[in-house]
């Protein structure tokens, strides 16, 4: 009898052990995700998305696009009782760049009665303190005289064309929110053709100001054509509208775009020298910067939009380049996001020949591979060494929106994976 009971326990034990092993195998298969391999190169991509494949996005119901002009002149500028000797008009001060007096009025420098000027904060220039450092330096480098018309009561509408992807939603949030009170309309093009308005809470919250397109070719020419075709009949482009184009991962300097909204005296097309970050703001590419993106008025593209856009993006020397090696026109945050999103992004770019690994050695591109690169500071090829960026010693460490919402961007502000290494230091804290 006892032997019979022991046999039953043994059989039940073996049965439960089999169930456990089957469950473990299924569990780890799900975690490892789908494996995709390119036979010619030996590159494997493993994304831990539970084996879920990308599906075609659902058809969205039509949305009403609204262009509501932003910016309040009296909140942006302050008129004084003094007269500007150049314009023979009352001296006007740009509030953000001007020192405020104890009574709330803007400060005015009366040392030279022939040249009354607003009293500027450090990093601001011009008679009205309206030129941020990055614009002032761009004017100086381009040898542009400063005696142009200054501010005007008729603000410019700003329309922002953004290359993006469903694997770059964290950077897209920064691109939108950094300029939310400056840009009237965002045109977002998803290279991976998977994005919907519901893909991001930011897109959903501002759906009436976002024109979303899904296309493999998110060139500025295609995006501009999409804009013209889908603008509401009640809305038309104006010659003085400012058209911005940002490449994938490009984030523009907020102060530079604000200047373009309110001022006339900047040459076109203007391009941007962006700080070249990788994985997050804590690593910088050895090239340091990259010239990318473009800004111009709609009148430039009115008659021959395709040719004009091609010329604006291919000119060897733009009319003005905003940013230099110390004061940037923005950030290019390449492959900034969660490791799983970087894997998906790399897989897409590799498959569509947007990026190729420099060597022929077999590679398995998964979350662990990406985490190792981020930890040690190597580019996606595993060979190019990146440069560390001191968080508290760099005035251009992050865009303003990221700084104000740091809790939501820990993974790109701080190298969290470096904290797991024994030789990590306090540089990223």
Secondary structure, 3 states (H helix, E strand, C coil): CHHHHHHHHHHHHHHHHHHHHHHHHHHHHHHHCEEEEECCCCEEEEECCCCCCCCCCCCCCCCCCCCCCCCCHHHHEEEEEEEECCCCEEEEEEHHHECECCCCCECEECCCCCCCEECECCCEECCCCCEEHHHHHHHHHHCCCCCCCCECCCCCCEEEEEEECCCCHHHHHHHHHCCCCCCCEEEEEECCCCCCHHHCHHHHHCHHHEEEEECCCCCHHHHHHHHHHHCCCCCCCCCCCEEEEECCCEEECHHHHHHHHHECCCCCCEEEEEEEEECCCCEEEEEEEEEEEEEEEHHHHCCCHHHHHHHHHHCCCCCEEECCCCCCCEEEEECCCCHHHHHHHHHHHHHCCCCCCCCCCCEEECHHHHHHHHHHCECCCCCCECEECCHHHCCCCCCHHHHHCHHHCHHHHCCHHHHHCCCCCHHHC
